[in-house]
Amino acid sequence: MLLGRVAGTLVASRKEPLLDGSTFLVVRQIDIDGSDTGGSVVAVDSVGAGVGEVVLYASGSSARQTGHTRDRPVDAVIMAIVDTWEVGGETVYEK
């Protein structure tokens, strides 16, 4: 699992029929301190995340393990919206 911040949305009017009904979000990967790492990915949203929210996402074959993405051609999926995290006893992020 990776940490990311939703940077925007992506609309694809024509796509593989197995992806019909899926919402696509652009996610910027962040590190454990909450800093942008420079990497980004388009992920299928399975939890109703919004722009600006910090999320957990999976990529690769793990992305096809949720109920929403099973046996679908996806390489990244948002599977949780982060409420808070701490490192070394200090809160790094709180929604």
C-alpha positions in Angstrom: 0.0 0.0 0.0 1.1 3.5 -0.8 0.2 7.0 0.5 -1.1 9.5 -1.9 -3.1 12.8 -2.2 -5.9 13.0 -4.8 -4.8 15.7 -7.2 -7.7 15.6 -9.7 -10.2 13.6 -11.7 -9.9 11.9 -15.0 -12.9 11.3 -17.4 -12.7 8.7 -20.1 -15.9 8.6 -22.2 -14.7 5.5 -24.1 -13.1 2.7 -22.2 -13.0 -1.1 -21.7 -16.6 -2.2 -20.8 -15.4 -3.9 -17.6 -14.5 -0.4 -16.4 -17.9 1.1 -17.0 -19.2 2.8 -13.8 -15.6 3.3 -12.4 -14.4 6.6 -11.2 -10.8 7.5 -12.1 -8.7 9.9 -9.9 -5.2 11.3 -10.4 -3.2 10.5 -7.3 0.2 12.1 -6.4 2.3 9.8 -4.2 3.5 11.2 -0.9 6.1 10.0 1.5 5.8 9.3 5.2 6.3 13.0 6.1 3.5 14.0 3.7 5.8 15.5 1.1 5.1 14.9 -2.6 7.5 12.4 -4.1 6.9 13.5 -7.7 5.2 10.3 -8.8 1.6 10.1 -9.9 -0.9 7.5 -11.0 -4.4 7.2 -12.3 -6.4 5.0 -9.9 -9.9 3.5 -9.8 -11.7 4.9 -6.8 -13.4 2.2 -4.7 -14.2 4.3 -1.6 -15.6 7.7 -2.8 -12.4 9.8 -2.3 -12.3 13.5 -3.3 -9.8 15.9 -4.5 -7.3 16.9 -1.8 -7.9 13.9 0.4 -5.0 11.7 1.5 -5.6 8.0 0.5 -4.1 4.6 0.6 -3.8 3.0 -2.8 -2.4 -0.2 -4.2 -0.8 -0.8 -7.5 0.1 -3.8 -9.7 -1.7 -7.1 -9.2 -2.8 -6.1 -5.7 -5.0 -3.4 -7.4 -7.2 -6.2 -8.7 -8.0 -7.6 -5.3 -10.9 -5.4 -4.2 -14.5 -6.2 -4.7 -14.8 -3.3 -7.2 -11.7 -4.2 -9.3 -11.6 -8.0 -9.2 -10.8 -9.4 -12.6 -10.7 -5.9 -14.2 -7.8 -4.4 -16.1 -6.6 -1.9 -13.5 -3.1 -1.1 -12.2 -4.0 1.1 -9.3 -7.0 1.3 -6.9 -7.8 3.7 -4.0 -8.9 1.5 -1.1 -9.0 3.8 1.9 -9.3 7.5 2.9 -6.8 8.4 5.6 -8.1 10.1 8.7 -4.8 10.4 10.6 -1.3 9.0 10.8 1.6 9.4 13.2 5.3 8.7 13.0 7.4 8.3 16.1 4.6 9.4 18.4 4.0 12.6 16.5 0.9 13.3 14.3 2.0 13.9 10.7 -1.5 14.2 9.3 -5.0 14.7 10.6 -8.1 15.1 8.3 
